[in-house]
């Protein structure tokens, strides 16, 4: 993630949370328990919303500036949080060691989503759960074309590798997960290339990833 975007993100994130994203974060994490890995934890915005049944969060964030913010957030969190410098493609957790993996506004910017999801499958215990909250592909051909143009040109360099038009559910299914619940909404509540959000849960598919993943 470019350092300029990392410096901008905490302030942008705070504005988003004040305008309603905090409620979506709470809904994303509701009902979790046990050991959790959060991938791409950023400045630790989710930490305050973990329920008390969570016994430990391993928060993985590769960007040094955001890790420092995350460490401060971890100190005030209601559950134990360890902040790590790992990456989505190589999580610092043992095989089958966690009850849940959380992706929140991060799949849009991970270079190799297939590898990140393979790591999520690796660290999840049997019966474990993946939770996701992501922005992604629009619901009309016209806006999809706009997203493709942005993603092929100016947007990823400007926004820390972010892509506006990734199809979260399709990526999860190709990556070896069965999506078990989906809530779609616009945030903010207008139609822009960045507005289309998906929140939900997924379980490891017995069939594994598709050959195209």
Backbone bond lengths (Angstrom), bond angles and torsions (degrees), N, CA, C in turn:
res aa  C-N    CA-C-N  psi(-1)  N-CA   C-N-CA  omega(-1)  CA-C   N-CA-C  phi
1 X - - - 1.462 - - 1.524 109.34 -
2 X 1.357 118.82 125.68 1.457 120.06 178.48 1.524 111.76 -57.06
3 X 1.339 115.73 143.30 1.458 120.13 -175.63 1.523 111.89 -62.62
4 X 1.334 118.00 -33.61 1.464 119.79 179.27 1.520 110.19 -60.89
5 X 1.325 117.35 -46.49 1.463 119.77 179.54 1.527 110.99 -65.71
6 X 1.335 117.29 -37.42 1.460 120.16 177.53 1.523 111.44 -61.75
7 X 1.326 117.17 -36.09 1.458 119.94 177.82 1.525 111.07 -70.37
8 X 1.332 116.80 -34.42 1.461 120.97 -177.92 1.521 112.74 -78.21
9 X 1.340 117.17 -29.66 1.454 120.89 -168.84 1.524 114.17 -59.03
10 X 1.344 121.52 -46.49 1.469 118.37 -177.49 1.522 113.68 -56.78
11 X 1.320 117.70 -41.36 1.460 119.29 179.43 1.529 111.19 -69.04
12 X 1.329 116.82 -41.78 1.466 120.34 177.48 1.520 110.51 -62.61
13 X 1.313 116.43 -42.80 1.459 121.35 -179.51 1.534 111.02 -63.19
14 X 1.321 117.08 -41.35 1.466 120.08 178.84 1.531 111.42 -61.72
15 X 1.325 116.08 -39.85 1.464 119.77 177.11 1.524 110.71 -63.37
16 X 1.324 116.73 -44.38 1.463 120.61 178.15 1.523 111.12 -60.61
17 X 1.321 116.50 -43.17 1.469 119.47 -178.94 1.524 111.53 -63.97
18 X 1.336 116.23 -40.65 1.471 118.95 178.72 1.518 111.68 -63.81
19 X 1.323 116.96 -28.85 1.465 121.11 -177.56 1.519 112.83 -91.24
20 X 1.321 117.71 7.73 1.450 119.46 172.71 1.515 116.99 128.04
21 X 1.327 118.32 -11.69 1.457 119.12 -178.67 1.522 112.07 -66.60
22 X 1.327 118.15 -28.29 1.466 120.05 179.67 1.526 111.26 -58.57
23 X 1.315 117.16 -37.92 1.464 120.36 179.09 1.527 110.85 -65.28
24 X 1.317 116.57 -37.24 1.463 119.54 177.21 1.528 110.83 -68.99
25 X 1.319 117.80 -34.95 1.467 120.22 175.70 1.534 110.43 -62.24
26 X 1.325 116.38 -44.88 1.466 119.34 179.30 1.531 111.13 -61.55
27 X 1.328 116.61 -42.15 1.458 119.97 178.90 1.531 111.14 -64.93
28 X 1.323 116.45 -37.12 1.459 120.85 178.54 1.522 111.54 -58.74
29 X 1.318 117.06 -40.29 1.462 121.99 -171.33 1.520 113.69 -96.53
30 X 1.316 117.45 -8.86 1.467 121.05 -175.86 1.525 111.28 -58.00
31 X 1.328 115.51 133.99 1.456 120.56 175.68 1.513 115.61 86.52
32 X 1.334 118.83 -3.81 1.457 119.93 178.14 1.526 109.94 -70.62
33 X 1.338 114.36 154.61 1.455 120.21 177.59 1.522 108.86 -152.28
34 X 1.327 115.78 163.57 1.455 120.99 175.95 1.512 113.19 76.50
35 X 1.327 115.69 -143.96 1.466 123.63 -174.92 1.528 109.48 -92.72
36 X 1.338 116.13 132.89 1.462 121.90 -176.27 1.527 109.55 -129.97
37 X 1.322 116.13 140.21 1.465 122.43 166.52 1.516 107.70 -108.95
38 X 1.335 116.45 125.31 1.461 121.07 172.66 1.525 108.45 -105.72
39 X 1.318 116.47 122.15 1.463 122.81 -174.24 1.521 109.50 -96.25
40 X 1.333 116.87 124.01 1.451 120.45 -178.39 1.504 111.45 69.31
41 X 1.330 116.15 58.31 1.469 121.36 -171.60 1.520 113.45 -73.12
42 X 1.323 118.75 -10.20 1.459 120.55 178.45 1.512 111.92 60.12
43 X 1.329 116.22 -131.21 1.466 120.57 -179.11 1.522 112.82 -91.93
44 X 1.327 117.11 12.40 1.460 120.57 175.78 1.510 114.64 84.88
45 X 1.321 117.60 26.83 1.464 120.60 -176.93 1.520 112.78 -62.09
46 X 1.329 117.77 -28.93 1.467 119.86 -177.95 1.517 113.60 -79.53
47 X 1.318 118.43 -18.41 1.467 120.07 -167.75 1.528 112.16 -58.60
48 X 1.314 116.95 -38.51 1.467 120.51 -176.91 1.524 112.69 -67.35
49 X 1.326 117.28 -14.14 1.457 120.92 -172.64 1.529 113.54 -104.81
50 X 1.338 118.26 1.08 1.461 118.82 178.31 1.528 110.23 -70.46
51 X 1.331 117.86 135.59 1.469 120.05 -179.43 1.534 111.01 -74.09
52 X 1.323 117.36 158.66 1.463 120.44 -174.33 1.514 114.85 -64.69
53 X 1.332 118.57 -18.19 1.464 120.25 178.15 1.525 112.39 -71.23
54 X 1.318 118.27 -12.76 1.471 121.89 175.18 1.523 107.90 -75.70
55 X 1.323 116.57 124.42 1.464 120.98 -176.62 1.516 113.36 -93.02
56 X 1.341 117.13 -21.23 1.469 120.09 179.18 1.513 108.75 -165.18
57 X 1.327 115.93 138.36 1.464 122.40 172.31 1.522 107.85 -117.51
58 X 1.336 116.93 124.30 1.457 122.15 168.91 1.522 106.38 -97.39
59 X 1.326 116.38 108.45 1.463 122.31 -173.99 1.524 108.82 -100.09
60 X 1.323 116.29 114.42 1.459 122.16 -174.62 1.528 109.24 -100.31
61 X 1.327 117.02 122.19 1.462 122.00 -179.52 1.534 109.18 -145.83
62 X 1.339 117.77 114.65 1.466 119.84 -176.47 1.525 115.29 -76.90
63 X 1.321 118.73 -19.92 1.466 120.55 -174.00 1.536 110.38 -88.35
64 X 1.336 116.35 124.73 1.465 120.84 -169.87 1.527 113.08 -62.82
65 X 1.326 117.83 -43.23 1.459 120.12 -178.79 1.527 110.70 -63.10
66 X 1.325 117.14 -44.79 1.459 120.25 179.04 1.526 111.07 -66.79
67 X 1.333 117.95 -32.92 1.465 119.64 176.03 1.520 111.20 -62.02
68 X 1.328 117.55 -37.68 1.459 119.68 178.52 1.526 110.40 -64.69
69 X 1.331 117.02 -42.47 1.467 119.58 175.03 1.532 110.44 -62.16
70 X 1.344 116.05 -41.96 1.461 119.88 -178.70 1.524 111.79 -63.51
71 X 1.326 116.79 -36.95 1.466 119.80 178.88 1.527 110.76 -62.16
72 X 1.339 116.57 -39.91 1.468 119.82 177.00 1.524 110.64 -65.21
73 X 1.327 117.20 -40.74 1.465 120.25 177.47 1.523 111.34 -65.48
74 X 1.340 116.58 -37.12 1.463 120.52 -179.95 1.521 111.19 -63.26
75 X 1.332 117.19 -35.90 1.461 120.74 -178.76 1.525 111.85 -63.70
76 X 1.329 116.67 -26.47 1.464 120.85 -178.71 1.526 112.84 -102.53
77 X 1.320 117.82 3.62 1.465 120.79 -175.00 1.524 111.56 -72.81
78 X 1.327 117.28 151.30 1.472 120.94 179.53 1.522 113.66 -78.30
79 X 1.332 117.57 -7.09 1.466 122.40 178.09 1.526 108.08 -130.52
80 X 1.347 118.73 160.54 1.466 120.32 178.73 1.529 111.48 -66.00
81 X 1.326 117.05 127.97 1.463 122.89 -179.92 1.521 109.03 -128.66
82 X 1.328 116.45 127.69 1.461 122.40 172.57 1.526 108.25 -110.36
83 X 1.328 117.41 124.64 1.456 122.19 -179.59 1.518 108.80 -96.51
84 X 1.344 115.82 128.68 1.461 121.79 -175.18 1.519 110.53 -124.90
85 X 1.335 115.41 153.42 1.461 121.27 179.31 1.522 113.06 -89.51
86 X 1.296 118.98 17.61 1.454 121.05 -179.28 1.516 113.42 -68.32
87 X 1.310 116.08 -179.34 1.460 122.52 178.95 1.524 109.79 -125.88
88 X 1.325 115.51 163.94 1.461 120.50 179.84 1.519 111.84 -62.23
89 X 1.324 116.39 -31.71 1.458 120.28 -177.87 1.506 114.53 -84.20
90 X 1.339 117.00 -4.69 1.467 120.74 178.65 1.523 108.11 -153.21
91 X 1.304 116.22 80.04 1.452 121.23 -175.79 1.529 111.04 -73.56
92 X 1.322 117.41 137.00 1.475 121.07 -179.02 1.527 111.66 -83.39
93 X 1.329 115.72 59.81 1.459 121.63 -178.85 1.524 108.67 -142.59
94 X 1.328 115.83 150.71 1.457 121.38 -178.94 1.524 111.29 -74.66
95 X 1.322 115.47 160.30 1.461 120.95 175.38 1.534 109.95 -57.56
96 X 1.322 115.74 139.25 1.471 122.90 172.96 1.529 111.80 49.28
97 X 1.340 116.59 46.52 1.462 120.58 -173.15 1.524 114.87 -114.17
98 X 1.350 118.63 -6.69 1.461 119.29 -175.14 1.525 110.78 -129.02
99 X 1.330 114.37 156.35 1.464 120.60 -178.93 1.518 113.00 -88.73
100 X 1.327 117.54 -22.57 1.466 120.38 -178.56 1.519 109.95 -153.64
101 X 1.315 114.90 148.66 1.463 123.41 170.89 1.516 107.43 -121.27
102 X 1.338 116.74 132.77 1.458 122.62 -176.52 1.527 109.69 -115.86
103 X 1.330 115.84 127.87 1.469 123.34 169.81 1.524 107.17 -116.17
104 X 1.324 117.17 121.52 1.467 120.38 -179.03 1.524 109.38 -134.29
105 X 1.328 116.34 108.93 1.463 123.02 178.67 1.518 111.13 54.92
106 X 1.335 115.63 44.11 1.466 119.82 -177.74 1.526 113.11 -134.05
107 X 1.336 119.30 -28.02 1.466 120.22 -179.41 1.517 112.13 -62.39
108 X 1.315 116.97 -22.60 1.471 120.81 178.86 1.524 111.88 -66.00
109 X 1.331 117.70 -23.05 1.465 120.17 -172.41 1.521 114.19 -117.13
110 X 1.330 118.40 -4.05 1.464 120.25 179.67 1.530 109.11 -73.19
111 X 1.331 118.18 126.95 1.474 119.40 -177.24 1.524 113.49 -62.46
112 X 1.335 118.07 -41.65 1.461 121.61 -177.63 1.526 108.38 -120.87
113 X 1.317 116.09 89.17 1.470 120.53 -177.34 1.524 110.56 -64.98
114 X 1.320 117.25 -37.39 1.463 120.06 179.61 1.514 112.39 -58.87
115 X 1.331 116.94 -43.27 1.455 120.16 178.64 1.527 111.37 -67.67
116 X 1.334 116.57 -39.12 1.465 119.71 177.83 1.528 111.21 -61.35
117 X 1.315 117.24 -41.40 1.462 120.09 179.63 1.528 111.22 -72.15
118 X 1.340 117.06 -32.15 1.465 119.43 173.81 1.525 110.83 -62.11
119 X 1.324 116.81 -39.54 1.459 120.54 176.95 1.531 111.04 -66.50
120 X 1.325 116.43 -39.48 1.465 119.12 176.79 1.524 110.54 -60.81
121 X 1.322 117.71 -43.84 1.465 120.66 177.47 1.520 110.69 -61.62
122 X 1.325 116.50 -40.32 1.466 120.62 -177.55 1.529 112.23 -61.89
123 X 1.324 117.52 -44.21 1.468 119.86 -172.37 1.523 113.09 -85.61
124 X 1.332 117.84 -16.47 1.464 120.08 -179.39 1.523 111.74 -73.34
125 X 1.317 115.63 136.40 1.444 120.85 172.48 1.522 109.97 -71.17
126 X 1.337 118.66 157.99 1.472 119.87 171.98 1.528 110.17 -53.95
127 X 1.304 116.22 130.17 1.456 121.16 -176.20 1.512 114.33 84.13
128 X 1.343 117.72 1.54 1.456 121.13 178.76 1.518 112.12 -70.95
129 X 1.311 115.12 172.26 1.465 121.19 -169.96 1.523 110.62 -132.58
130 X 1.311 115.99 140.85 1.458 122.10 170.04 1.526 108.00 -104.01
131 X 1.335 116.82 130.81 1.464 122.20 174.74 1.530 108.18 -111.92
132 X 1.330 116.54 142.15 1.462 119.93 -178.11 1.516 111.09 -141.33
133 X 1.321 114.98 144.99 1.461 124.13 171.13 1.520 105.83 -142.11
134 X 1.326 116.60 110.14 1.459 120.86 -172.28 1.528 110.11 -142.30
135 X 1.334 115.56 152.30 1.467 119.15 166.91 1.519 107.41 -94.55
136 X 1.342 116.53 157.71 1.454 116.99 -175.71 1.511 113.65 -173.67
137 X 1.324 114.78 -146.30 1.456 122.27 -167.53 1.525 112.36 -60.72
138 X 1.325 114.77 136.80 1.465 121.82 178.09 1.527 110.45 -72.11
139 X 1.323 115.33 173.59 1.464 119.83 -175.04 1.521 113.50 -109.94
140 X 1.327 117.66 12.16 1.461 120.67 174.78 1.528 109.25 -132.73
141 X 1.352 117.39 147.96 1.470 119.65 -178.87 1.528 113.19 -58.07
142 X 1.337 116.84 -36.92 1.460 118.98 -178.42 1.518 112.44 -63.24
143 X 1.325 117.08 -47.54 1.461 120.09 179.41 1.525 111.76 -69.75
144 X 1.317 117.99 -32.02 1.463 120.19 174.96 1.527 110.24 -61.97
145 X 1.312 117.29 -40.48 1.471 120.35 177.38 1.528 110.72 -63.19
146 X 1.318 116.76 -40.49 1.468 120.02 176.89 1.527 109.75 -62.38
147 X 1.318 117.41 -45.45 1.457 120.57 179.28 1.531 111.18 -60.07
148 X 1.308 117.28 -42.93 1.470 119.91 179.90 1.517 111.11 -63.03
149 X 1.315 116.71 -39.37 1.464 119.85 178.27 1.528 111.18 -65.49
150 X 1.325 116.28 -43.97 1.465 119.75 177.95 1.524 111.30 -62.34
151 X 1.325 116.46 -43.69 1.462 120.19 -175.51 1.516 112.30 -69.77
152 X 1.325 116.59 -25.39 1.464 120.55 179.90 1.527 112.82 -87.16
153 X 1.332 117.01 -5.66 1.464 119.07 -172.94 1.525 111.62 -131.83
154 X 1.324 117.31 -97.13 1.459 120.50 -164.25 1.519 115.07 -88.94
155 X 1.357 118.20 -26.02 1.453 117.48 -166.37 1.529 114.66 -70.09
156 X 1.326 120.68 -49.03 1.472 118.07 -178.95 1.533 114.03 -57.20
157 X 1.337 120.56 -43.23 1.469 118.13 177.72 1.524 113.59 -64.34
158 X 1.331 116.70 -32.97 1.464 119.72 -179.00 1.517 112.93 -76.39
159 X 1.336 117.34 -30.98 1.460 121.26 -167.68 1.522 113.23 -118.62
160 X 1.311 117.14 39.37 1.454 120.26 172.76 1.507 114.85 64.67
161 X 1.336 117.59 33.00 1.456 121.36 179.61 1.509 114.71 87.48
162 X 1.335 117.76 2.15 1.458 121.80 -178.80 1.531 111.16 -63.72
163 X 1.341 115.42 141.56 1.462 123.20 171.76 1.522 108.04 -118.47
164 X 1.309 116.76 133.31 1.458 120.26 -174.47 1.522 113.00 -78.51
165 X 1.348 118.29 -26.82 1.455 120.23 -164.83 1.508 116.66 -113.73
166 X 1.322 118.81 20.05 1.461 119.04 177.96 1.537 110.37 -70.26
167 X 1.336 114.63 141.54 1.469 121.40 -179.50 1.527 107.98 -93.83
168 X 1.318 116.91 98.68 1.460 121.83 -172.01 1.519 112.28 -58.91
169 X 1.318 117.22 -49.45 1.461 120.16 -176.74 1.528 110.56 -62.53
170 X 1.327 118.12 -43.82 1.464 120.69 179.11 1.526 111.23 -63.06
171 X 1.338 117.29 -39.58 1.462 120.32 178.32 1.522 110.97 -62.75
172 X 1.326 116.75 -43.28 1.461 120.05 178.96 1.524 111.18 -63.21
173 X 1.322 116.85 -43.27 1.462 119.56 -178.95 1.523 111.54 -66.63
174 X 1.334 117.47 -39.78 1.461 119.77 175.75 1.523 111.53 -67.55
175 X 1.328 115.96 -27.55 1.456 120.60 -177.64 1.513 114.90 -86.15
176 X 1.320 117.74 8.37 1.455 119.83 173.68 1.514 114.94 97.30
177 X 1.328 117.45 24.31 1.466 121.34 179.03 1.523 110.58 -121.54
178 X 1.312 115.38 150.24 1.452 122.64 170.46 1.517 107.46 -104.82
179 X 1.326 116.97 118.22 1.458 121.25 -178.92 1.519 108.15 -75.90
180 X 1.333 116.47 123.56 1.460 121.39 -172.91 1.525 113.13 -106.51
181 X 1.313 117.57 -8.25 1.456 120.61 178.21 1.516 109.99 -167.15
182 X 1.341 117.13 135.29 1.462 121.37 -177.49 1.521 109.53 -138.13
183 X 1.324 115.34 134.46 1.467 121.62 171.71 1.525 106.96 -125.53
184 X 1.327 117.03 120.22 1.462 121.68 -178.81 1.532 108.88 -107.33
185 X 1.322 115.42 139.66 1.459 120.25 -179.68 1.518 109.37 -159.44
186 X 1.316 115.75 162.51 1.459 121.45 175.40 1.522 109.68 -100.89
187 X 1.320 115.21 129.37 1.460 121.00 175.51 1.536 108.08 -139.97
188 X 1.329 116.63 116.87 1.462 127.52 -4.86 1.537 110.87 -65.10
189 X 1.343 117.74 169.35 1.469 120.52 -172.75 1.527 113.20 -77.16
190 X 1.321 115.44 51.62 1.460 122.77 174.96 1.523 106.95 -137.06
191 X 1.317 116.11 168.47 1.463 119.46 -176.50 1.525 109.43 -100.49
192 X 1.326 116.12 102.09 1.457 123.12 175.69 1.530 107.79 -132.29
193 X 1.328 119.35 169.55 1.468 120.01 177.39 1.525 114.16 -61.21
194 X 1.334 117.86 -15.22 1.465 121.79 -175.94 1.524 113.32 -107.93
195 X 1.314 117.92 2.23 1.466 120.85 -168.46 1.523 115.08 -87.50
196 X 1.311 118.71 -18.88 1.460 121.49 -166.88 1.528 110.17 -86.55
197 X 1.329 116.04 108.47 1.456 122.15 -174.59 1.531 111.17 -114.19
198 X 1.315 114.06 150.94 1.463 122.14 178.11 1.518 108.50 -134.02
199 X 1.323 116.33 129.23 1.465 121.74 176.65 1.511 108.42 -126.09
200 X 1.328 116.86 138.07 1.449 117.14 -179.95 1.506 113.34 -179.67
201 X 1.320 114.92 -162.28 1.459 122.35 -177.08 1.516 109.17 -137.56
202 X 1.332 115.09 160.95 1.463 120.38 -178.71 1.521 108.88 -153.30
203 X 1.322 114.68 154.68 1.457 122.07 177.52 1.526 108.67 -122.31
204 X 1.317 116.14 155.03 1.461 120.04 177.80 1.521 109.27 -62.81
205 X 1.322 116.12 130.02 1.460 121.47 -179.72 1.519 110.53 -80.01
206 X 1.341 118.79 133.40 1.461 120.20 176.39 1.519 112.76 -59.58
207 X 1.325 117.40 -25.98 1.461 121.28 -178.81 1.506 112.80 -79.09
208 X 1.346 117.61 -14.79 1.456 120.21 -179.32 1.515 111.77 77.67
209 X 1.347 116.98 -174.84 1.468 120.87 -178.22 1.512 112.17 -69.74
210 X 1.325 116.23 154.43 1.453 120.27 175.79 1.526 109.56 -77.28
211 X 1.322 118.39 157.96 1.469 120.65 -178.64 1.522 113.16 -59.16
212 X 1.348 117.87 -24.04 1.468 120.93 -176.90 1.509 112.78 -82.61
213 X 1.373 119.89 -7.88 1.462 121.59 -170.81 1.515 112.48 -75.77
